[in-house]
Amino acid sequence: MKKNKEKKTFQKTLDALSKSKKYYPLFFVLILLLYIADFVVCRMLSVGGNPPPIMLAGQPIPLGAITGAVSNLGNICIILLVVFFGEIGFYTALGILLLQFPLVFQSIIVHHNLSNIPGVFGNILTILAIIIIYIRNNKANEYQERMRDQAVTDRLTGLPNRFACSELLDKLIKDSKKFALVHIDINSFKGINSTMGYESGNKVLIEIAKRWKNIADAGTSGTLDFVARVNGDEYVLIIRGYHSKTGIMKTIKHYEAVLGDRLTIDGCDFFITASFGYAEYPSDAKTPDSLFSYADAALTEVKARKSSVHILHFTPDLLKTERTLEIEGKIRDALKKDSLFFHLQPQYDMSHKLRGFEALARIKDADGQIMSPAEFIPVAEKVGLIDKLDSAVFRKAAVFFGELRARTGNSLILSLNASVRHLMKNDFLEELKELLKSSGLPAEQLEIEITESIMIDSAEKALQCINDIRAMGIKLAIDDFGTGYSSLSYLSNFPADLLKIDKSFIDKMNDSDKAKKYVEAIISLGHIMGFSVISEGVEEPEQLETLKEIGCDLIQGYIWGRPMPQEDAEQLVLAELSTE
């Protein structure tokens, strides 16, 4: 914020000085008119004897007083000319003052008009004043130039810095000039610092900057290039004057190639590589912040790939990676603060009798809004946090359900989702035992949902774990049935109690007779294997009627109940028990 404020103030000063130059001709004409008036009055005094005074409001004003006032006003304008218009103002003012001396000396010597003698000393003093002002202005300007150079120059490498880079971006965007912004990061630079020390690391950065500056200054890349060091081992390259993306790639490869030459620092040889991520204006982004962000997203992705290709152009799908990092941070934060919570979605039999609830993980966004599970669950799986997320929901939901059972005496089922990663942990069974013990929930009221994909990942180990769970008296459900690729031979040996039909099949069920028969076949298959069958995502009355018609056992969906907080679930249980 502070840098931006300084930048704006500095820019306003430059703009003000720039605008003041427009008024130079007007200022110059005003001074000339004043000195012409002074000259005319002087001539009247010198050749006209004793001309009559000018009357103002009934009072006489001598011409001598008028010429003094005009002369002083002219001197003030002369000084202002030097102050505001620098070198050109100084030489203009000096010329005007020096031109007065012949006229004044003529008046004194030829016409013996000694009244002009004070004016001579006044002009001399004015000349001294403008010389002093000019010298001080020059020193101030030199200081300002040094300050500006320091403000826009990286002290270590001598390259332009982030401030200079931002100024150029603002100008290019204002002028609607096409360009590419390349974010560059030196690979494994931390290793150089840690093994050789920061001094050697700085020398490496200086040498890299020197090589790249030579390319930019000489124009050997074939494009107009601007190189800046923006942070640590990070640089920015702005490329202009290219005709296609091929031109951008050619230029970047030129900068990449010069790093391939051996770099010797303090007797040690280094072979440096770098990663490049770039975005184009205006096709990819139209603001400096977006360009930096998108180029950085491309850079992050190309470094993560760890391939032999070190250059990547930004594409919109890379933003998903940025969002993934953001979501991962929220998951970690929720786990650290133990702020992850759950909602409960009711499950009913076809007569609308409450069977139990499925516990669903929930995380709040920064603005307090609940994030979609479809967004954070895949991220948790991808970054290896799904087992921790599962455990947090298991613990909190089981405690609540145990307390609810103690208060109401209900025999409802609590269904919990277990990921493959969670189920395959060596201590999973111990976790379940501790869960039942701490919550006071009977094993027969707990149901673990697993996906059929577990049979693909590790069938033998999975079956052993499943058999152990069943031996504890805990129920098992196969979740999202029909979306995996497990064989019927595996499923026939699967000791489950419940088969859950995925919502995607229910959504299409009434679109065609074929889709309806497909769902009917799944229900029949489940019954043949000895499973009860529940349909997920039931939202329409027509879907409900069809499921009743084809023999579905249980329903879960918005039509009879959305996911709800604990308090609402408790009220639903109490209402259900009161009708029995």
Secondary structure, DSSP 4 states (H G I P E B T S, - for coil): -HHHHHHHHHHHHHHHHHHHGGGHHHHHHHHHHHHHHHHHHHHHHHHSSSPPPEEETTEEE-HHHHHHHHHHHHHHHHHHHHHHHHHHHHHHHHHHHHHHHHHHHHHHHTS--GGGHHHHHHHHHHHHHHHHHHHHHHHHHHHHHHHHHHHHB-TTT-SB-HHHHHHHHHHHHHTT--EEEEEEEETTHHHHHHHH-HHHHHHHHHHHHHHHHHHHHHTTTSSEEEEEEEETTEEEEEEES-SSHHHHHHHHHHHHHGGGS-EEETTEEE---EEEEEEEETTT-SSHHHHHHHHHHHHHHHHHHT-S--EEE--TTHHHHHHHHHHHHHHHHHHHHT--EEEEEEEEETTS-EEEEEEEEE-B-TTSPBPPHHHHHHHHHHTT-HHHHHHHHHHHHHHHHHHHHHHH---PEEEEE--HHHHTSTTHHHHHHHHHHHH---GGGEEEEEETTHHHHHHHHHHHHHHHHHHTT-EEEEEEETSS---HHHHHT---SEEEE-HHHHHHTTT-HHHHHHHHHHHHHHHHTT-EEEEE---SHHHHHHHHHTT--EEESTTT---B-HHHHHHHHHHHHHT-
